[in-house]
Amino acid sequence: VQLQASGGGLVQPGDSLRLSCASSDLTFSSCAMGWFRQAPGKEREIVAAVSRSGESTYYADSVKGRFTISRDNAKSTMYLQMNSLKVEDTAVYYCAAARTLYNSRVITSREGYNYWGQGTLVTVSS
């Protein structure tokens, strides 16, 4: 599975951004997906995850109520809508995929993912 993340940029605190993760692989709909981020000097952490059907989601406490993960299997694309951005959201954001047999399975660990995109930089600064 090849993944291409896009949509990052420089924004001010309180602004919004939408990240996209596109796949050219026809098995996209068979994959649980996730967004991770890595800030300078910190470990990569889970931001949000979605089941292959889209019916189950997970959010890190730090982004609950501000970020929304979604996917469009017909377009083989996953999204991360980020609202009310904070300085501490600054990081490189990565999308990840893992094939699964289960429609409702959400994967929250780095080790659970087999495929990674190249990352897109989000900078929140005034």
C-alpha positions, 0 to 999 in steps of 0.5 A: 500500500502506497500512501501520500500525505498532503495538506500541511502548512503554516497556520496561526493558532486557532486556524484550521487545516485539512490533511489528506492521505491518498492511496493508489492501492485498490486494497485501501478499503481493507485497511485500518488507517491512522494519523500519527505525528512527530514533533522535534525531539519527541516520539511519534504518537497516535493522533487519530485512527479509523476502522476500515469501514469508517464506523469506528474511530479513536482520538488522542486526548490532546485532539479530542473535540478539535480533530476529526478523522474520516475516510472515503473508500471510493476515493481511497483517501483518508482525511484529518480535519484539524480545527482550533489548532494550537502551537503544540500541534506543530509536528510532521504528520504521518498517515499509516495503514494496516490490512485487517479482516475486521470492519470495526477494528481500530489500531492505535499502536505504531507497531500495528501499522505496516505502511506509512506515508512520507509525512506532511509538516504542520506548523502552528505559529503566531 
